[in-house]
Amino acid sequence: MAIKRICKYGEKVLEKKCRKVVFEDIKKELPALLADMFETMDAVGGAGLAANQIGLDLRLAVIKIQREGEEPLSLVIINPEMAEKSGSMYEDEGCLSFPGLFAKIRRAAKVKVRALNEKGLPIEINAEGLFAKALQHEMDHLDGVTFVSRLPLMSRLKLKPALMKLKAQWKKIDESKMKPM
């Protein structure tokens, strides 16, 4: 297992729609890849990590949600598709590709997602609240959409100068040099 470097704002891989995974083609490498993704996400305290955030053009993501008083829920989604969404929430959101940046983003409050799990089996996930937000955020990554692009135009324009300054700082961050927790 290894902590991977997380791609930051401005890197083209984050703006590209990821290619669909052919499960049989990655089956052998998948356990090691998923272990690396979970270790990377845990090292920086994230709730989700899409493959393109570590430079891979694969339509897969990992999510780990800690609900109060419960064991963490760890989930792998491969080739996820949104089946249903309803309601609305407007909450602060952050992203491992934008370290330390948070913004209020509107998301569906409830979602139903269909995907493959780490064994290549079809799953259907019903989620709400933080779990729903994490699923939508990671699926956006797989479509080449970052959370700041969900902001209204005026908010994005106001944020642009700060993003340019932060971009230079973020280039220096390399999570792969961190010690595992």
C-alpha positions, 0 to 999 in steps of 0.5 A: 500500500502507498499514499499517492499524490493527489492532483490539484486544481489546474491539472487537466486530468481533473477536467476530463471525463473518465473512461468506463472501467472494464472490470475484467481488465483491472480485476488483478490490480484492483485490490492494490489500487483500492488499498492505495486510494483508501490509504491516500484518502485516510492520510489526508482526512478525506471522505471520498477520492476519485481515481482521476484525483490520483491521475488515473483515467478510470471511472471508479471512486472510494468513499468512507463516511463516519456517522456518529456512533457508527463504524465507518462506511467504506464503499467502492463505486465503479462506473456509477450512474445516478438513478434518482435524486430528490430534495435539496441541500446547500452546505459547505463542501471541500475537496482534496484537490483544493486543499483547505478551500470550502464553499457552499454548494447545492446538491440533491439531499437524497440519491440512488446510485447504481454501480459495480462494487470491488468484486464487479457485482452490481449494487444500488445505493440509497443515500442521503445527507453527507453520504449523498453529497459524497457520492455526487461529489465523486461522481462529478469528479468522474465526469471532469466536474470540480465542486467549484464549477458548481458555484454560481458564475459571480462566485466563481469569478470572485474566487478566481484570484484566490484560486490562482494564488492557492494553485502555486501553493498547492503545486508544492503539496505531495501527499505521497511523501506523507507517512501513513497514519 
